């Protein structure tokens, strides 16, 4: 596949592959193709969802051993307005709701391995890349608080839920990277 730019994001964890991709894409011309080489498994869902949320075209993925080669085509600049989900709460806000035993669903959209090592007790694990195919596991009328490691994947997940008719969705920022409350692990 012919590409115009190559970004080496190997060895970087979420959110760095997206942060670096944003920087490179900003300076590219509309129609140019970027190859992003990453080793973070989470980049599979993250880069595709980021491209969708910004209007860029996610062309596909080629896996070569541990390296994930993502191909993205830059859209015209007027298409590339990044949307951010507006309903946001802090880790402390979520902790207060947990302490008050509020009826809610905590949705963890990190990869299964991240969830297994450290998650909020009772959180439902649906990795970002599986969300659209597993929407029926969630109740549209429930209060849903979405967490990831830093707030990026959960932002995209909240947008996906809202677009699919979920009416009470909140993105938790900054998420698990700074979570001070109780956690448990499955390993």
PyMOL CGO cylinders between C-alpha atoms (Angstrom):
from pymol import cmd
from pymol.cgo import CYLINDER

trace = [
    CYLINDER, 0.00, 0.00, 0.00, 1.38, 3.42, -0.96, 0.3, 1, 1, 1, 1, 1, 1,
    CYLINDER, 1.38, 3.42, -0.96, 1.62, 5.79, 2.00, 0.3, 1, 1, 1, 1, 1, 1,
    CYLINDER, 1.62, 5.79, 2.00, 2.68, 9.42, 2.24, 0.3, 1, 1, 1, 1, 1, 1,
    CYLINDER, 2.68, 9.42, 2.24, 3.94, 9.34, 5.84, 0.3, 1, 1, 1, 1, 1, 1,
    CYLINDER, 3.94, 9.34, 5.84, 5.06, 6.76, 8.37, 0.3, 1, 1, 1, 1, 1, 1,
    CYLINDER, 5.06, 6.76, 8.37, 4.60, 7.19, 12.13, 0.3, 1, 1, 1, 1, 1, 1,
    CYLINDER, 4.60, 7.19, 12.13, 6.51, 4.86, 14.43, 0.3, 1, 1, 1, 1, 1, 1,
    CYLINDER, 6.51, 4.86, 14.43, 4.42, 4.52, 17.62, 0.3, 1, 1, 1, 1, 1, 1,
    CYLINDER, 4.42, 4.52, 17.62, 5.84, 1.13, 18.60, 0.3, 1, 1, 1, 1, 1, 1,
    CYLINDER, 5.84, 1.13, 18.60, 6.27, 0.70, 22.36, 0.3, 1, 1, 1, 1, 1, 1,
    CYLINDER, 6.27, 0.70, 22.36, 3.88, 3.55, 23.19, 0.3, 1, 1, 1, 1, 1, 1,
    CYLINDER, 3.88, 3.55, 23.19, 0.75, 2.99, 25.30, 0.3, 1, 1, 1, 1, 1, 1,
    CYLINDER, 0.75, 2.99, 25.30, -2.62, 4.74, 25.14, 0.3, 1, 1, 1, 1, 1, 1,
    CYLINDER, -2.62, 4.74, 25.14, -3.11, 7.65, 24.60, 0.3, 1, 1, 1, 1, 1, 1,
    CYLINDER, -3.11, 7.65, 24.60, 0.28, 8.29, 22.93, 0.3, 1, 1, 1, 1, 1, 1,
    CYLINDER, 0.28, 8.29, 22.93, -0.39, 6.59, 19.55, 0.3, 1, 1, 1, 1, 1, 1,
    CYLINDER, -0.39, 6.59, 19.55, -3.43, 8.86, 19.08, 0.3, 1, 1, 1, 1, 1, 1,
    CYLINDER, -3.43, 8.86, 19.08, -1.62, 11.97, 20.38, 0.3, 1, 1, 1, 1, 1, 1,
    CYLINDER, -1.62, 11.97, 20.38, 1.22, 11.40, 17.90, 0.3, 1, 1, 1, 1, 1, 1,
    CYLINDER, 1.22, 11.40, 17.90, -1.20, 10.53, 15.07, 0.3, 1, 1, 1, 1, 1, 1,
    CYLINDER, -1.20, 10.53, 15.07, -3.10, 13.82, 15.64, 0.3, 1, 1, 1, 1, 1, 1,
    CYLINDER, -3.10, 13.82, 15.64, 0.15, 15.82, 15.39, 0.3, 1, 1, 1, 1, 1, 1,
    CYLINDER, 0.15, 15.82, 15.39, 1.25, 14.14, 12.14, 0.3, 1, 1, 1, 1, 1, 1,
    CYLINDER, 1.25, 14.14, 12.14, -2.22, 14.28, 10.54, 0.3, 1, 1, 1, 1, 1, 1,
    CYLINDER, -2.22, 14.28, 10.54, -2.50, 18.02, 11.27, 0.3, 1, 1, 1, 1, 1, 1,
    CYLINDER, -2.50, 18.02, 11.27, 0.44, 18.75, 8.93, 0.3, 1, 1, 1, 1, 1, 1,
    CYLINDER, 0.44, 18.75, 8.93, -0.65, 16.36, 6.16, 0.3, 1, 1, 1, 1, 1, 1,
    CYLINDER, -0.65, 16.36, 6.16, -2.64, 17.34, 3.08, 0.3, 1, 1, 1, 1, 1, 1,
    CYLINDER, -2.64, 17.34, 3.08, -6.17, 16.11, 2.42, 0.3, 1, 1, 1, 1, 1, 1,
    CYLINDER, -6.17, 16.11, 2.42, -6.14, 12.72, 0.71, 0.3, 1, 1, 1, 1, 1, 1,
    CYLINDER, -6.14, 12.72, 0.71, -2.69, 11.70, 1.96, 0.3, 1, 1, 1, 1, 1, 1,
    CYLINDER, -2.69, 11.70, 1.96, -2.32, 8.31, 3.67, 0.3, 1, 1, 1, 1, 1, 1,
    CYLINDER, -2.32, 8.31, 3.67, -0.55, 7.79, 6.99, 0.3, 1, 1, 1, 1, 1, 1,
    CYLINDER, -0.55, 7.79, 6.99, 0.82, 4.44, 8.15, 0.3, 1, 1, 1, 1, 1, 1,
    CYLINDER, 0.82, 4.44, 8.15, 0.94, 4.19, 11.94, 0.3, 1, 1, 1, 1, 1, 1,
    CYLINDER, 0.94, 4.19, 11.94, 3.02, 1.33, 13.31, 0.3, 1, 1, 1, 1, 1, 1,
    CYLINDER, 3.02, 1.33, 13.31, 2.02, 0.46, 16.89, 0.3, 1, 1, 1, 1, 1, 1,
    CYLINDER, 2.02, 0.46, 16.89, 2.45, -2.39, 19.34, 0.3, 1, 1, 1, 1, 1, 1,
    CYLINDER, 2.45, -2.39, 19.34, -0.32, -1.34, 21.78, 0.3, 1, 1, 1, 1, 1, 1,
    CYLINDER, -0.32, -1.34, 21.78, -3.26, -3.76, 21.24, 0.3, 1, 1, 1, 1, 1, 1,
    CYLINDER, -3.26, -3.76, 21.24, -5.62, -0.97, 22.33, 0.3, 1, 1, 1, 1, 1, 1,
    CYLINDER, -5.62, -0.97, 22.33, -4.61, 1.00, 19.24, 0.3, 1, 1, 1, 1, 1, 1,
    CYLINDER, -4.61, 1.00, 19.24, -6.79, -1.35, 17.15, 0.3, 1, 1, 1, 1, 1, 1,
    CYLINDER, -6.79, -1.35, 17.15, -9.99, 0.18, 18.51, 0.3, 1, 1, 1, 1, 1, 1,
    CYLINDER, -9.99, 0.18, 18.51, -8.56, 3.58, 19.43, 0.3, 1, 1, 1, 1, 1, 1,
    CYLINDER, -8.56, 3.58, 19.43, -7.25, 4.66, 16.04, 0.3, 1, 1, 1, 1, 1, 1,
    CYLINDER, -7.25, 4.66, 16.04, -10.33, 3.50, 14.16, 0.3, 1, 1, 1, 1, 1, 1,
    CYLINDER, -10.33, 3.50, 14.16, -12.66, 5.24, 16.62, 0.3, 1, 1, 1, 1, 1, 1,
    CYLINDER, -12.66, 5.24, 16.62, -10.53, 8.40, 16.59, 0.3, 1, 1, 1, 1, 1, 1,
    CYLINDER, -10.53, 8.40, 16.59, -10.59, 8.49, 12.79, 0.3, 1, 1, 1, 1, 1, 1,
    CYLINDER, -10.59, 8.49, 12.79, -14.37, 8.08, 12.82, 0.3, 1, 1, 1, 1, 1, 1,
    CYLINDER, -14.37, 8.08, 12.82, -14.80, 10.88, 15.40, 0.3, 1, 1, 1, 1, 1, 1,
    CYLINDER, -14.80, 10.88, 15.40, -12.61, 13.31, 13.41, 0.3, 1, 1, 1, 1, 1, 1,
    CYLINDER, -12.61, 13.31, 13.41, -13.91, 12.53, 9.93, 0.3, 1, 1, 1, 1, 1, 1,
    CYLINDER, -13.91, 12.53, 9.93, -10.66, 10.96, 8.73, 0.3, 1, 1, 1, 1, 1, 1,
    CYLINDER, -10.66, 10.96, 8.73, -10.90, 7.63, 6.91, 0.3, 1, 1, 1, 1, 1, 1,
    CYLINDER, -10.90, 7.63, 6.91, -9.61, 4.51, 8.64, 0.3, 1, 1, 1, 1, 1, 1,
    CYLINDER, -9.61, 4.51, 8.64, -8.51, 2.36, 5.72, 0.3, 1, 1, 1, 1, 1, 1,
    CYLINDER, -8.51, 2.36, 5.72, -7.54, -0.77, 7.62, 0.3, 1, 1, 1, 1, 1, 1,
    CYLINDER, -7.54, -0.77, 7.62, -5.04, -2.74, 9.65, 0.3, 1, 1, 1, 1, 1, 1,
    CYLINDER, -5.04, -2.74, 9.65, -2.29, -5.21, 8.77, 0.3, 1, 1, 1, 1, 1, 1,
    CYLINDER, -2.29, -5.21, 8.77, -0.80, -7.27, 11.60, 0.3, 1, 1, 1, 1, 1, 1,
    CYLINDER, -0.80, -7.27, 11.60, 2.82, -8.36, 11.20, 0.3, 1, 1, 1, 1, 1, 1,
    CYLINDER, 2.82, -8.36, 11.20, 3.91, -10.24, 14.31, 0.3, 1, 1, 1, 1, 1, 1,
    CYLINDER, 3.91, -10.24, 14.31, 3.57, -7.84, 17.24, 0.3, 1, 1, 1, 1, 1, 1,
    CYLINDER, 3.57, -7.84, 17.24, 3.38, -4.78, 14.99, 0.3, 1, 1, 1, 1, 1, 1,
    CYLINDER, 3.38, -4.78, 14.99, -0.01, -3.33, 14.07, 0.3, 1, 1, 1, 1, 1, 1,
    CYLINDER, -0.01, -3.33, 14.07, 0.13, -1.28, 10.88, 0.3, 1, 1, 1, 1, 1, 1,
    CYLINDER, 0.13, -1.28, 10.88, -2.80, 1.14, 10.72, 0.3, 1, 1, 1, 1, 1, 1,
    CYLINDER, -2.80, 1.14, 10.72, -3.63, 3.05, 7.55, 0.3, 1, 1, 1, 1, 1, 1,
    CYLINDER, -3.63, 3.05, 7.55, -5.51, 6.37, 7.76, 0.3, 1, 1, 1, 1, 1, 1,
    CYLINDER, -5.51, 6.37, 7.76, -6.44, 8.80, 4.99, 0.3, 1, 1, 1, 1, 1, 1,
    CYLINDER, -6.44, 8.80, 4.99, -6.66, 12.47, 5.89, 0.3, 1, 1, 1, 1, 1, 1,
    CYLINDER, -6.66, 12.47, 5.89, -10.00, 14.04, 5.12, 0.3, 1, 1, 1, 1, 1, 1,
    CYLINDER, -10.00, 14.04, 5.12, -10.39, 17.59, 3.88, 0.3, 1, 1, 1, 1, 1, 1,
    CYLINDER, -10.39, 17.59, 3.88, -9.85, 20.03, 6.76, 0.3, 1, 1, 1, 1, 1, 1,
    CYLINDER, -9.85, 20.03, 6.76, -13.47, 21.11, 7.02, 0.3, 1, 1, 1, 1, 1, 1,
    CYLINDER, -13.47, 21.11, 7.02, -14.46, 17.46, 7.69, 0.3, 1, 1, 1, 1, 1, 1,
    CYLINDER, -14.46, 17.46, 7.69, -11.92, 17.02, 10.47, 0.3, 1, 1, 1, 1, 1, 1,
    CYLINDER, -11.92, 17.02, 10.47, -13.59, 18.69, 13.42, 0.3, 1, 1, 1, 1, 1, 1,
    CYLINDER, -13.59, 18.69, 13.42, -12.93, 16.50, 16.43, 0.3, 1, 1, 1, 1, 1, 1,
    CYLINDER, -12.93, 16.50, 16.43, -16.03, 16.04, 18.54, 0.3, 1, 1, 1, 1, 1, 1,
    CYLINDER, -16.03, 16.04, 18.54, -15.78, 15.71, 22.25, 0.3, 1, 1, 1, 1, 1, 1,
    CYLINDER, -15.78, 15.71, 22.25, -18.53, 14.26, 24.37, 0.3, 1, 1, 1, 1, 1, 1,
    CYLINDER, -18.53, 14.26, 24.37, -19.95, 17.05, 26.50, 0.3, 1, 1, 1, 1, 1, 1,
    CYLINDER, -19.95, 17.05, 26.50, -21.24, 15.25, 29.60, 0.3, 1, 1, 1, 1, 1, 1,
    CYLINDER, -21.24, 15.25, 29.60, -18.14, 14.75, 31.74, 0.3, 1, 1, 1, 1, 1, 1,
    CYLINDER, -18.14, 14.75, 31.74, -17.60, 14.01, 35.43, 0.3, 1, 1, 1, 1, 1, 1,
    CYLINDER, -17.60, 14.01, 35.43, -14.47, 13.62, 37.54, 0.3, 1, 1, 1, 1, 1, 1,
    CYLINDER, -14.47, 13.62, 37.54, -13.18, 10.51, 39.27, 0.3, 1, 1, 1, 1, 1, 1,
    CYLINDER, -13.18, 10.51, 39.27, -14.29, 12.11, 42.55, 0.3, 1, 1, 1, 1, 1, 1,
    CYLINDER, -14.29, 12.11, 42.55, -17.85, 12.59, 41.22, 0.3, 1, 1, 1, 1, 1, 1,
    CYLINDER, -17.85, 12.59, 41.22, -17.99, 8.90, 40.32, 0.3, 1, 1, 1, 1, 1, 1,
    CYLINDER, -17.99, 8.90, 40.32, -16.60, 7.90, 43.73, 0.3, 1, 1, 1, 1, 1, 1,
    CYLINDER, -16.60, 7.90, 43.73, -19.35, 9.95, 45.42, 0.3, 1, 1, 1, 1, 1, 1,
    CYLINDER, -19.35, 9.95, 45.42, -22.02, 8.12, 43.38, 0.3, 1, 1, 1, 1, 1, 1,
    CYLINDER, -22.02, 8.12, 43.38, -20.46, 4.75, 44.32, 0.3, 1, 1, 1, 1, 1, 1,
    CYLINDER, -20.46, 4.75, 44.32, -20.37, 5.79, 48.00, 0.3, 1, 1, 1, 1, 1, 1,
    CYLINDER, -20.37, 5.79, 48.00, -24.05, 6.78, 47.79, 0.3, 1, 1, 1, 1, 1, 1,
    CYLINDER, -24.05, 6.78, 47.79, -24.89, 3.37, 46.24, 0.3, 1, 1, 1, 1, 1, 1,
    CYLINDER, -24.89, 3.37, 46.24, -26.54, 5.04, 43.25, 0.3, 1, 1, 1, 1, 1, 1,
    CYLINDER, -26.54, 5.04, 43.25, -28.15, 2.77, 40.66, 0.3, 1, 1, 1, 1, 1, 1,
    CYLINDER, -28.15, 2.77, 40.66, -25.78, 2.95, 37.70, 0.3, 1, 1, 1, 1, 1, 1,
    CYLINDER, -25.78, 2.95, 37.70, -23.61, 1.04, 35.28, 0.3, 1, 1, 1, 1, 1, 1,
    CYLINDER, -23.61, 1.04, 35.28, -19.87, 1.65, 35.25, 0.3, 1, 1, 1, 1, 1, 1,
    CYLINDER, -19.87, 1.65, 35.25, -18.66, 0.72, 31.77, 0.3, 1, 1, 1, 1, 1, 1,
    CYLINDER, -18.66, 0.72, 31.77, -14.92, 0.06, 31.42, 0.3, 1, 1, 1, 1, 1, 1,
    CYLINDER, -14.92, 0.06, 31.42, -13.91, 0.29, 27.74, 0.3, 1, 1, 1, 1, 1, 1,
    CYLINDER, -13.91, 0.29, 27.74, -10.22, -0.57, 28.18, 0.3, 1, 1, 1, 1, 1, 1,
    CYLINDER, -10.22, -0.57, 28.18, -8.79, -3.76, 26.72, 0.3, 1, 1, 1, 1, 1, 1,
    CYLINDER, -8.79, -3.76, 26.72, -9.63, -6.98, 28.60, 0.3, 1, 1, 1, 1, 1, 1,
    CYLINDER, -9.63, -6.98, 28.60, -6.07, -7.31, 29.94, 0.3, 1, 1, 1, 1, 1, 1,
    CYLINDER, -6.07, -7.31, 29.94, -6.10, -3.78, 31.37, 0.3, 1, 1, 1, 1, 1, 1,
    CYLINDER, -6.10, -3.78, 31.37, -9.45, -4.51, 33.04, 0.3, 1, 1, 1, 1, 1, 1,
    CYLINDER, -9.45, -4.51, 33.04, -8.26, -7.86, 34.43, 0.3, 1, 1, 1, 1, 1, 1,
    CYLINDER, -8.26, -7.86, 34.43, -5.35, -6.30, 36.31, 0.3, 1, 1, 1, 1, 1, 1,
    CYLINDER, -5.35, -6.30, 36.31, -7.19, -3.33, 37.80, 0.3, 1, 1, 1, 1, 1, 1,
    CYLINDER, -7.19, -3.33, 37.80, -10.82, -2.19, 37.65, 0.3, 1, 1, 1, 1, 1, 1,
    CYLINDER, -10.82, -2.19, 37.65, -13.54, -0.56, 39.71, 0.3, 1, 1, 1, 1, 1, 1,
    CYLINDER, -13.54, -0.56, 39.71, -15.54, -3.25, 41.57, 0.3, 1, 1, 1, 1, 1, 1,
    CYLINDER, -15.54, -3.25, 41.57, -18.73, -4.04, 39.67, 0.3, 1, 1, 1, 1, 1, 1,
    CYLINDER, -18.73, -4.04, 39.67, -17.59, -2.35, 36.44, 0.3, 1, 1, 1, 1, 1, 1,
    CYLINDER, -17.59, -2.35, 36.44, -18.74, -3.99, 33.20, 0.3, 1, 1, 1, 1, 1, 1,
    CYLINDER, -18.74, -3.99, 33.20, -15.90, -4.73, 30.77, 0.3, 1, 1, 1, 1, 1, 1,
    CYLINDER, -15.90, -4.73, 30.77, -16.67, -4.08, 27.09, 0.3, 1, 1, 1, 1, 1, 1,
    CYLINDER, -16.67, -4.08, 27.09, -13.50, -3.08, 25.20, 0.3, 1, 1, 1, 1, 1, 1,
    CYLINDER, -13.50, -3.08, 25.20, -13.98, -0.11, 22.86, 0.3, 1, 1, 1, 1, 1, 1,
    CYLINDER, -13.98, -0.11, 22.86, -13.45, -2.28, 19.78, 0.3, 1, 1, 1, 1, 1, 1,
    CYLINDER, -13.45, -2.28, 19.78, -16.37, -4.53, 20.80, 0.3, 1, 1, 1, 1, 1, 1,
    CYLINDER, -16.37, -4.53, 20.80, -18.79, -1.85, 21.97, 0.3, 1, 1, 1, 1, 1, 1,
    CYLINDER, -18.79, -1.85, 21.97, -20.96, -1.52, 18.87, 0.3, 1, 1, 1, 1, 1, 1,
    CYLINDER, -20.96, -1.52, 18.87, -21.45, -5.29, 18.61, 0.3, 1, 1, 1, 1, 1, 1,
    CYLINDER, -21.45, -5.29, 18.61, -22.32, -5.61, 22.33, 0.3, 1, 1, 1, 1, 1, 1,
    CYLINDER, -22.32, -5.61, 22.33, -24.70, -2.67, 22.87, 0.3, 1, 1, 1, 1, 1, 1,
    CYLINDER, -24.70, -2.67, 22.87, -27.56, -5.05, 23.78, 0.3, 1, 1, 1, 1, 1, 1,
    CYLINDER, -27.56, -5.05, 23.78, -25.68, -5.89, 27.01, 0.3, 1, 1, 1, 1, 1, 1,
    CYLINDER, -25.68, -5.89, 27.01, -26.44, -2.37, 28.28, 0.3, 1, 1, 1, 1, 1, 1,
    CYLINDER, -26.44, -2.37, 28.28, -29.77, -0.78, 29.21, 0.3, 1, 1, 1, 1, 1, 1,
    CYLINDER, -29.77, -0.78, 29.21, -30.54, 2.38, 27.22, 0.3, 1, 1, 1, 1, 1, 1,
    CYLINDER, -30.54, 2.38, 27.22, -32.28, 4.03, 30.17, 0.3, 1, 1, 1, 1, 1, 1,
    CYLINDER, -32.28, 4.03, 30.17, -29.54, 3.30, 32.74, 0.3, 1, 1, 1, 1, 1, 1,
    CYLINDER, -29.54, 3.30, 32.74, -27.14, 5.91, 34.05, 0.3, 1, 1, 1, 1, 1, 1,
    CYLINDER, -27.14, 5.91, 34.05, -23.88, 4.82, 32.40, 0.3, 1, 1, 1, 1, 1, 1,
    CYLINDER, -23.88, 4.82, 32.40, -20.50, 6.11, 33.53, 0.3, 1, 1, 1, 1, 1, 1,
    CYLINDER, -20.50, 6.11, 33.53, -17.78, 5.30, 31.00, 0.3, 1, 1, 1, 1, 1, 1,
    CYLINDER, -17.78, 5.30, 31.00, -14.15, 4.85, 32.09, 0.3, 1, 1, 1, 1, 1, 1,
    CYLINDER, -14.15, 4.85, 32.09, -10.88, 4.09, 30.33, 0.3, 1, 1, 1, 1, 1, 1,
    CYLINDER, -10.88, 4.09, 30.33, -7.29, 4.82, 31.24, 0.3, 1, 1, 1, 1, 1, 1,
    CYLINDER, -7.29, 4.82, 31.24, -7.19, 8.56, 30.41, 0.3, 1, 1, 1, 1, 1, 1,
    CYLINDER, -7.19, 8.56, 30.41, -10.62, 9.67, 29.14, 0.3, 1, 1, 1, 1, 1, 1,
    CYLINDER, -10.62, 9.67, 29.14, -9.92, 9.37, 25.38, 0.3, 1, 1, 1, 1, 1, 1,
    CYLINDER, -9.92, 9.37, 25.38, -11.45, 5.97, 24.62, 0.3, 1, 1, 1, 1, 1, 1,
    CYLINDER, -11.45, 5.97, 24.62, -14.30, 6.68, 27.04, 0.3, 1, 1, 1, 1, 1, 1,
    CYLINDER, -14.30, 6.68, 27.04, -15.02, 9.94, 25.16, 0.3, 1, 1, 1, 1, 1, 1,
    CYLINDER, -15.02, 9.94, 25.16, -15.37, 7.99, 21.90, 0.3, 1, 1, 1, 1, 1, 1,
    CYLINDER, -15.37, 7.99, 21.90, -17.41, 5.29, 23.65, 0.3, 1, 1, 1, 1, 1, 1,
    CYLINDER, -17.41, 5.29, 23.65, -19.79, 7.89, 25.11, 0.3, 1, 1, 1, 1, 1, 1,
    CYLINDER, -19.79, 7.89, 25.11, -20.31, 9.33, 21.61, 0.3, 1, 1, 1, 1, 1, 1,
    CYLINDER, -20.31, 9.33, 21.61, -21.02, 5.83, 20.28, 0.3, 1, 1, 1, 1, 1, 1,
    CYLINDER, -21.02, 5.83, 20.28, -23.56, 5.15, 23.05, 0.3, 1, 1, 1, 1, 1, 1,
    CYLINDER, -23.56, 5.15, 23.05, -25.32, 8.48, 22.50, 0.3, 1, 1, 1, 1, 1, 1,
    CYLINDER, -25.32, 8.48, 22.50, -25.48, 7.86, 18.73, 0.3, 1, 1, 1, 1, 1, 1,
    CYLINDER, -25.48, 7.86, 18.73, -27.17, 4.53, 19.49, 0.3, 1, 1, 1, 1, 1, 1,
    CYLINDER, -27.17, 4.53, 19.49, -29.95, 6.00, 21.64, 0.3, 1, 1, 1, 1, 1, 1,
    CYLINDER, -29.95, 6.00, 21.64, -28.44, 5.84, 25.13, 0.3, 1, 1, 1, 1, 1, 1,
    CYLINDER, -28.44, 5.84, 25.13, -29.75, 8.88, 27.01, 0.3, 1, 1, 1, 1, 1, 1,
    CYLINDER, -29.75, 8.88, 27.01, -27.87, 9.08, 30.31, 0.3, 1, 1, 1, 1, 1, 1,
    CYLINDER, -27.87, 9.08, 30.31, -24.15, 8.69, 29.54, 0.3, 1, 1, 1, 1, 1, 1,
    CYLINDER, -24.15, 8.69, 29.54, -21.24, 10.38, 31.33, 0.3, 1, 1, 1, 1, 1, 1,
    CYLINDER, -21.24, 10.38, 31.33, -17.54, 10.24, 30.44, 0.3, 1, 1, 1, 1, 1, 1,
    CYLINDER, -17.54, 10.24, 30.44, -15.28, 9.96, 33.52, 0.3, 1, 1, 1, 1, 1, 1,
    CYLINDER, -15.28, 9.96, 33.52, -12.08, 12.01, 33.25, 0.3, 1, 1, 1, 1, 1, 1,
    CYLINDER, -12.08, 12.01, 33.25, -9.22, 11.30, 33.81, 0.3, 1, 1, 1, 1, 1, 1,
    CYLINDER, -9.22, 11.30, 33.81, -10.26, 7.70, 34.50, 0.3, 1, 1, 1, 1, 1, 1,
    CYLINDER, -10.26, 7.70, 34.50, -8.23, 4.75, 35.73, 0.3, 1, 1, 1, 1, 1, 1,
    CYLINDER, -8.23, 4.75, 35.73, -4.80, 6.40, 35.32, 0.3, 1, 1, 1, 1, 1, 1,
    CYLINDER, -4.80, 6.40, 35.32, -5.63, 8.50, 38.42, 0.3, 1, 1, 1, 1, 1, 1,
    CYLINDER, -5.63, 8.50, 38.42, -8.35, 6.42, 40.11, 0.3, 1, 1, 1, 1, 1, 1,
    CYLINDER, -8.35, 6.42, 40.11, -7.93, 6.59, 43.91, 0.3, 1, 1, 1, 1, 1, 1,
    CYLINDER, -7.93, 6.59, 43.91, -10.97, 4.49, 44.89, 0.3, 1, 1, 1, 1, 1, 1,
    CYLINDER, -10.97, 4.49, 44.89, -11.24, 0.74, 45.42, 0.3, 1, 1, 1, 1, 1, 1,
    CYLINDER, -11.24, 0.74, 45.42, -10.12, -1.59, 42.66, 0.3, 1, 1, 1, 1, 1, 1,
    CYLINDER, -10.12, -1.59, 42.66, -10.04, -5.32, 42.14, 0.3, 1, 1, 1, 1, 1, 1,
    CYLINDER, -10.04, -5.32, 42.14, -8.35, -7.68, 39.73, 0.3, 1, 1, 1, 1, 1, 1,
    CYLINDER, -8.35, -7.68, 39.73, -9.31, -10.94, 38.03, 0.3, 1, 1, 1, 1, 1, 1,
    CYLINDER, -9.31, -10.94, 38.03, -5.88, -12.55, 37.73, 0.3, 1, 1, 1, 1, 1, 1,
]
cmd.load_cgo(trace, "trace")
